[in-house]
């Protein structure tokens, strides 16, 4: 699979992988990578870095929104091969190490196999290594509060619910919110398009996921880069409110 790289703002790229997105932030010779797709997306991940004039060696850090297999896929590869730090919320560190697992079970997916779109999605998950476990040996919590000293100057914002340590990344100067799975604009199993929560079976704590929409609504921005679905343009506050309305 080739990389589908879309420049959405200066130094900001949304990459569509195998049903999952990741984001590249560039500044001069450096880059920040937010999420890494499925394990099977590795070639596309590396190609996407090359497409924006970067490389694995230039990545200052990998930031993880949450440690599900479709976002964590190549994080340990980059850490072990290139020494790239893997950073995430302190509550998500044990999840990335696989001390715990807050991910939909195979049994739950099979019980929902009758739903439209589930079987093709399951086939894709299997083909891209979605049931494999690739724990990060040495994940690290963010070193400080506020903006990280990385290309793009992303600000981690804790948005628990989808997982305990889920974070979105806010780029205040650019008006960008990288929302991971706390707020998406589509999914293979979604019945509608536009701002929404993922289907209920994917959330560790659905009530918490709904509550975190209020946190996202408080972030200034007009460009939403979700973990699933296309870029969404328009006030982030309105997108979060629309997702909340759809959740009930």
C-alpha positions as CSV (number, residue, x, y, z in Angstrom):
1,X,0.0,0.0,0.0
2,X,1.4,3.4,-0.9
3,X,1.2,6.4,1.4
4,X,-1.6,8.9,0.8
5,X,-0.1,12.1,2.1
6,X,-2.1,15.3,2.3
7,X,-0.6,18.6,3.3
8,X,-3.3,20.4,5.3
9,X,-1.3,23.3,6.7
10,X,2.3,24.6,6.8
11,X,4.5,21.8,7.9
12,X,1.5,19.6,8.8
13,X,0.6,16.5,6.9
14,X,-2.3,14.0,7.4
15,X,-1.5,10.6,6.1
16,X,-4.2,8.0,5.3
17,X,-3.0,4.5,6.0
18,X,-4.9,1.2,6.1
19,X,-8.1,2.5,7.7
20,X,-6.0,4.6,10.2
21,X,-4.3,8.0,9.9
22,X,-1.1,9.4,11.3
23,X,0.3,12.9,11.2
24,X,3.7,14.3,10.4
25,X,4.8,17.7,11.7
26,X,7.9,19.2,10.1
27,X,10.1,22.1,11.1
28,X,13.4,22.6,9.2
29,X,15.2,19.3,9.2
30,X,13.2,17.8,12.1
31,X,9.9,16.0,12.3
32,X,7.4,14.8,14.8
33,X,5.3,11.7,14.1
34,X,1.9,11.4,15.7
35,X,0.8,7.7,15.7
36,X,2.2,5.0,13.3
37,X,-0.7,3.0,11.9
38,X,-1.0,-0.7,11.9
39,X,2.1,-3.0,11.9
40,X,1.4,-3.7,8.3
41,X,1.5,0.0,7.4
42,X,5.2,0.2,8.0
43,X,6.2,0.6,4.4
44,X,3.6,3.3,3.9
45,X,4.8,5.0,7.0
46,X,8.4,5.1,5.8
47,X,7.2,6.2,2.4
48,X,5.2,9.0,3.9
49,X,8.2,10.4,5.7
50,X,10.2,10.4,2.5
51,X,7.3,12.1,0.7
52,X,7.5,15.1,3.0
53,X,11.3,15.2,2.6
54,X,12.0,13.6,6.0
55,X,13.3,10.2,7.2
56,X,13.1,8.0,10.3
57,X,16.4,9.4,11.5
58,X,15.0,13.0,11.4
59,X,12.0,12.1,13.6
60,X,12.6,13.7,17.0
61,X,9.9,11.7,18.7
62,X,6.9,9.5,18.1
63,X,3.8,10.8,19.9
64,X,1.0,8.3,20.6
65,X,-2.6,9.3,21.0
66,X,-3.3,5.9,22.5
67,X,-1.8,2.4,22.4
68,X,-4.3,0.5,20.2
69,X,-2.6,-1.7,17.6
70,X,-3.7,0.4,14.7
71,X,-1.9,3.5,16.1
72,X,1.1,1.8,17.9
73,X,2.1,-0.4,15.0
74,X,5.7,0.8,14.2
75,X,6.5,2.7,17.4
76,X,8.7,0.0,18.8
77,X,10.4,-0.5,15.4
78,X,11.3,3.2,15.3
79,X,12.5,3.2,18.9
80,X,14.6,0.0,18.6
81,X,16.0,0.7,15.1
82,X,16.5,4.5,15.2
83,X,16.4,5.3,19.0
84,X,13.3,7.4,18.5
85,X,11.6,8.3,21.8
86,X,8.0,7.2,22.1
87,X,6.1,9.6,24.2
88,X,2.5,9.4,25.5
89,X,0.4,10.2,28.6
90,X,1.5,8.7,31.8
91,X,-1.8,6.7,32.1
92,X,-1.1,5.2,28.7
93,X,2.4,4.0,29.4
94,X,1.4,0.6,30.9
95,X,-0.9,0.1,27.9
96,X,1.9,0.7,25.4
97,X,4.1,-1.8,27.3
98,X,1.1,-4.2,27.3
99,X,1.0,-4.5,31.0
100,X,-2.7,-4.0,30.5
101,X,-4.8,-4.1,27.3
102,X,-7.8,-1.8,26.7
103,X,-8.8,-2.9,23.3
104,X,-11.8,-4.6,21.8
105,X,-11.6,-8.3,22.1
106,X,-11.7,-10.8,19.2
107,X,-14.8,-12.3,20.9
108,X,-16.6,-9.0,20.9
109,X,-15.8,-8.4,17.3
110,X,-17.1,-11.9,16.4
111,X,-20.3,-11.3,18.2
112,X,-20.8,-8.2,16.0
113,X,-19.8,-9.9,12.8
114,X,-23.4,-9.7,11.6
115,X,-23.3,-5.9,11.4
116,X,-22.7,-4.3,8.0
117,X,-19.0,-3.8,7.2
118,X,-17.6,-5.8,10.1
119,X,-16.4,-8.8,8.1
120,X,-14.5,-6.8,5.5
121,X,-13.0,-4.7,8.3
122,X,-11.9,-7.8,10.1
123,X,-10.2,-9.1,7.0
124,X,-8.3,-5.9,6.7
125,X,-7.3,-6.0,10.4
126,X,-5.9,-9.5,9.9
127,X,-4.0,-8.6,6.8
128,X,-2.4,-5.5,8.4
129,X,-1.3,-7.2,11.6
130,X,-4.0,-5.7,13.7
131,X,-4.2,-8.7,16.0
132,X,-0.5,-8.8,16.6
133,X,1.0,-7.2,19.7
134,X,4.0,-4.9,19.3
135,X,4.6,-3.5,22.8
136,X,6.9,-0.6,23.3
137,X,9.8,-1.7,25.5
138,X,10.5,1.8,26.9
139,X,7.6,4.2,26.4
140,X,8.0,7.5,28.3
141,X,5.5,10.0,29.7
142,X,5.6,13.5,28.4
143,X,8.6,15.3,30.0
144,X,6.6,18.5,31.0
145,X,3.3,20.2,30.9
146,X,2.4,22.5,28.0
147,X,3.9,22.5,24.6
148,X,6.5,19.9,23.8
149,X,9.9,21.0,22.6
150,X,9.4,19.2,19.3
151,X,8.7,20.2,15.7
152,X,5.2,21.6,15.5
153,X,5.2,22.5,19.3
154,X,2.3,20.1,20.0
155,X,0.4,20.5,23.3
156,X,-0.8,17.1,24.7
157,X,-4.4,17.3,26.1
158,X,-5.7,14.3,28.1
159,X,-9.0,13.0,26.7
160,X,-9.7,9.7,28.5
161,X,-12.5,7.4,27.6
162,X,-11.4,5.6,24.4
163,X,-8.5,4.5,26.6
164,X,-7.5,5.7,30.0
165,X,-4.5,7.7,28.7
166,X,-5.8,8.9,25.3
167,X,-4.5,12.3,24.4
168,X,-5.2,14.7,21.6
169,X,-2.5,17.1,20.4
170,X,-3.3,20.8,20.0
171,X,-1.3,23.1,17.7
172,X,-2.6,26.5,19.0
173,X,-0.7,28.7,16.6
174,X,-1.9,26.7,13.6
175,X,-5.4,26.1,14.8
176,X,-5.0,22.4,14.5
177,X,-6.3,19.6,16.7
178,X,-4.9,16.0,16.1
179,X,-7.8,14.1,17.7
180,X,-6.8,10.4,17.4
181,X,-9.8,8.3,18.3
182,X,-11.4,10.8,20.7
183,X,-13.2,12.4,17.8
184,X,-13.2,11.0,14.2
185,X,-14.8,11.9,10.9
186,X,-15.5,8.4,9.7
187,X,-14.7,4.7,10.1
188,X,-15.2,1.5,8.2
189,X,-18.0,0.5,10.6
190,X,-19.6,4.0,10.9
191,X,-23.1,4.5,9.5
192,X,-22.6,8.2,8.9
193,X,-19.9,10.6,7.9
194,X,-18.6,13.7,9.7
195,X,-17.6,14.4,13.3
196,X,-18.6,11.5,15.6
197,X,-17.4,9.0,18.2
198,X,-16.3,5.6,17.1
199,X,-18.8,2.8,17.4
200,X,-19.4,1.9,21.1
201,X,-17.6,-1.5,21.0
202,X,-14.2,0.3,20.6
203,X,-14.4,2.4,23.7
204,X,-12.9,1.3,27.1
205,X,-15.2,3.9,28.8
206,X,-17.9,5.3,26.6
207,X,-19.1,7.8,29.2
208,X,-15.6,9.1,29.5
209,X,-15.2,9.4,25.8
210,X,-18.4,11.5,25.6
211,X,-17.2,13.7,28.4
212,X,-13.9,14.3,26.7
213,X,-15.7,15.8,23.8
214,X,-16.2,18.9,26.1
215,X,-12.5,19.1,26.5
216,X,-11.9,19.0,22.8
217,X,-14.6,21.7,22.3
218,X,-12.6,24.0,24.5
219,X,-9.6,23.9,22.1
220,X,-9.3,26.8,19.7
221,X,-8.9,25.6,16.1
222,X,-10.6,25.1,12.7
223,X,-8.7,22.1,11.4
224,X,-9.4,18.6,12.8
225,X,-7.0,15.7,12.0
226,X,-8.7,12.5,13.2
227,X,-7.4,9.0,13.6
228,X,-10.0,7.8,11.2
229,X,-11.7,9.6,8.3
230,X,-10.8,12.7,6.3
231,X,-9.6,16.0,7.5
232,X,-12.5,18.1,8.9
233,X,-12.4,21.9,8.3
234,X,-14.5,24.2,10.5
235,X,-14.6,25.2,14.2
236,X,-13.4,22.3,16.3
237,X,-15.9,23.3,19.0
238,X,-18.7,22.7,16.5
239,X,-17.3,19.4,15.5
240,X,-17.1,18.2,19.1
241,X,-20.7,19.4,19.8
242,X,-22.0,17.6,16.7
243,X,-20.3,14.4,17.8
244,X,-21.9,14.8,21.3
245,X,-25.3,15.2,19.8
246,X,-24.9,12.1,17.7
247,X,-23.8,10.1,20.8
248,X,-27.3,10.2,22.3
